[in-house]
Amino acid sequence: MEVARSHLRDLGHEIRTVETVAEALAQARAWDPDAILLDLDCRTSPASMC
């Protein structure tokens, strides 16, 4: 994920990272990003996201 984050930042994109599903949903609603890149651990994420 760090490689993708670094490359996208180098291309001029604003990057925000979060640690939890709740934080991701809050950021997506508040920020209205053009794209969302997910790196999910399905052992700890809600089944609906996996």
N, C-alpha and C positions, 0 to 999 in steps of 0.2 A: 504494500500500500504506500509506503514511503516513496518509492520510485515514481508511482503515478502522481502522488501529491506534488513532488518536486518538479516533475515534467510539466504538469498543468500550471503550476505557479510560474515556471519559467516562460510559459506561453502567454502569461498575463492574466490568467484566471484567478479569481478570488476563491480561496479554499477555506472551508470551515470543517472542523472535525469534532465529533462527539463520541461519547463512550457508551451511551445507552440508547435503546429504542425510543424511550420517552424524550430524550434530548433531541434525537434525530427528527421526530415528529414535530416538536416545538420549533426547531430551527427551520424546517421545511415550510411550516405555516407562517412564521414571522419573516423569513427572508425571501421566499418565493424564488428559489434558484432556477436556473435554466436546465440544470442536470443534477442528478444525485448518483453518486457512486457508493455502493454498499459493499462492505466486507463483513459478512455475517458469520457468527459462530452459532450454528443452528442448535447447539446444545443449550444455549442461554437465551435465544431469541424466541419470540412467540411463533407458534407453528404457522400462523398465517403469513409470516414473512419468509418462511423457508419453503 
